[in-house]
Amino acid sequence: MKKLSLLLSAVLLTVGLTGCAGEKSQSTGAKNEVEKAKKEIVVGATPVPHKEILEKAAEVLKKDGYTLTIKEFSDYQIPNTALAEKELDANFFQHVPFLNKSIEEKNLDLTYTVKVHIEPMGLYSKKIKDLKELKNGAEIAIPNDPTNGGRALRVLENAGLIKLKSGELVTKLDITENKKGLKITELDAPQLPRVLGDVDAAVINTNFAVEAGLNPTKDAIVIESKDSPYANILAVRKEDKDKDYIKALSKALTSQEVKKFIEEKYKGSIVPAF
């Protein structure tokens, strides 16, 4: 009887384990099927040029059976949080250093799949047409977020207006030489085109410049080199990087159709990074 009892217990245990394994396998299989069945991709983006580029990519995605829903943001801080909290499947608005800084500061489990385009940053003004006209003590506005602020300062340094310490994430406290005594004012990036009449000049991200009707190749007094390392990327959650719909979106954003669209629409003010 004792042996029979032990034998029955072993059989029941085996059946129980097999059942659990079967349930787990079915659960994993169901999850994979859901992922394969996902045909709507929700992406957060700033208006120009990111939303416009995504709208072109949507035409490519449609051929593969996917629909693209674009959620528009005018803020640089919200899209990464929204992505991490699964309100979005991906976002498209930022360059690599900005994403890395957000990951570090907010402990986000994000990464990126492809580099899509480069937006050369430029110095704009309504008061002067040439750097030689910039007076001592002139006020120059720059973005107030760390990565774009540092990048803007490098634009001013390359123009010969200031000198900075070495390093990627420099601030105005890292200015080592400022012969003209320029006043550097930090503001939210979207506000910069609107304050052009109040300051002597402003270093503006191309997306906000284009949105405000400025042409970087014609209107910028100084423009960042086209070999800038600040490529704009498609950001995703690490856990989703290899999913079919993310691969499809990445492929569409780096397609020949999108490349041609960028080259023809923006005529050199925004350039493909692929």
Sequence and secondary structure as in RCSB ss.txt:
>XXXX:A:sequence
MKKLSLLLSAVLLTVGLTGCAGEKSQSTGAKNEVEKAKKEIVVGATPVPHKEILEKAAEVLKKDGYTLTIKEFSD
YQIPNTALAEKELDANFFQHVPFLNKSIEEKNLDLTYTVKVHIEPMGLYSKKIKDLKELKNGAEIAIPNDPTNGG
RALRVLENAGLIKLKSGELVTKLDITENKKGLKITELDAPQLPRVLGDVDAAVINTNFAVEAGLNPTKDAIVIES
KDSPYANILAVRKEDKDKDYIKALSKALTSQEVKKFIEEKYKGSIVPAF
>XXXX:A:secstr
 HHHHHHHHHHHHHHHHHHHHHHHHHHHHHHHHHHHH  EEEEEE IIIIIHHHHHHHHHHHHTT EEEEEE S 
SSHHHHHHHTTS SEEEEEEHHHHHHHHHHHT  EEEEEEEEE   EEE SS SSGGG  TT EEEEESSHHHHH
HHHHHHHHTTS EE SSSS  GGGEEE TT  EEEEE GGGGGGGTTTSSEEEE HHHHHHTT  HHHH SEE  
TT S EEEEEEEGGGTTSHHHHHHHHHHTSHHHHHHHHHHHTTSSEE  
